[in-house]
């Protein structure tokens, strides 16, 4: 079982691309993909939703991007922007009270206009260089 704990980084400033509540996102992702066996809204300042799947992490990330875009389409939100799923496996014990536990994946879903500029702004290449190759992924639409 692969577990993703999701955060949302909405870089698009438009009324046509509103922020999404954790509850709506959990329901929306679950209804937009048959690959997710569970989706639960979280009550945490950073992490919004926990999803589960039998897919491998990279495949699940691809499905996540596809389902997120499908959810936006169903809600009639603008999707004239890019989606990124940036993930890292939690290889150490989690912080007390955090839904991100050892063995699960912390995944930041980013909605932005220019993925390359965003990745450069967070120094993504350096961040992922410090991790084992099987403990990090980057998926874009």
N, C-alpha and C positions, 0 to 999 in steps of 0.2 A: 504494500500500500504506500503510495506517495502522498505526502501531505504538504500543501502549500499554505503558508500564512501570508495574506496579501495586505499590502499597503497601496495607496493610490497617490500618485504625484501628477496632479492636473496642472500642466504648464500652459494649456490653452485658455485664454481669457475671452470667453464668449458666452452670451446668454444661451446660445444654441448648443453649448456643450456644458451642461450644468454638472455640479458635483453630484455624487451618488451616495445615498445613505448605505450603511452597512447592511441593513435588512433588505433593501431593494436590490443591492448588488448580489447578495447571497441567493435570493430568489431568482434574479435575472440570469446569473451564471448557471444555476442548476437547470433552469428551463431552456437555456440556449445551448446546452451540450449534454448529450447522453453519456459522455465519457467521465463526468463527475458523479461519484456515488453519494457524496454528501457535500453540503455547503452550509456553513453556519456563520451568522453575524456575530462579531465579537464586540465586547465592551472594553475597548482599550484605546488610549490616545493615539497610537501609531498604527496598530494592526486592525484591519477592518473585518476581514473574512477569512475563515479557514475552510479550505476545500480538500477533498480526497479523491483519489483516482487509482486505478490499477495500472495506468500508463507509467512509463519511465519518465523521469523529470523533464527531459528535453521535449518529449512528445506532449507531455502535459502542459508545458509552457506554450507550445504551438497551439494547442487546443484552447488554452486560456485566452490568448490574443484573439483567436477566431471567435470564441464565445463572447468576449467583451465587446467586440465590434458588432456582433449580431445583436447583443442586448441594446447597444446604442441605436442600431437601426430600428429595432422593434419600438423603442421609445421615441422614435422620430427625432433623435438628436443628430446634429451635424457630425459627420465622420470624415470630414475633409482635413484630416491630420494623421499623424503617425502614432502607432502604439508600440511600446517596448515592454518586454517582461525581462527584468533583471533579477536574477536569482542567485542566492548563495545558500548552501546547505549548512545548517547549524551543527557543527562538529564538537561543540563543547556544551556543558550544562547550561541550560537557560537561566535567565534572571528570575528570581522569585516573582510570581504573578504574571509572567510573560507567557502568552500563548505559543511563542516560538520556542519549541523544545528541541533537545538534541535529536538529530536525525531528520527533522523536518526542514523545509525550505522556506526561507524568508524571501518573498518575491515583491518587488516594487513594480507596479504597473504604471508606466509613464505615458501620458498623452501629451504630445508636443508637436510643434511645427517642423523642427529640424533635429532629427535624432542624432546626427553626427555632432552638432553643436552641443546638444544636451550631454552626450557621453563625454565630450571633451571638458565641459564645465564641471563635471563631477570627478574628473580624472579616472574614468572607468578602466582604462588599460592598466594603470598602476594598481587599482583596487583588485582587479581579477588576476594580475600577475602574482600577487601575494597569496593566492589560493591554489590548491591542487586543481588541475583541469577538470576533474570529475565533480568538483564541489561548487562550480559556478556556471551560469549560463546567461546568454543574452539572445533573446528572440525578438524580432521585429516583424511588422506586417509588410 
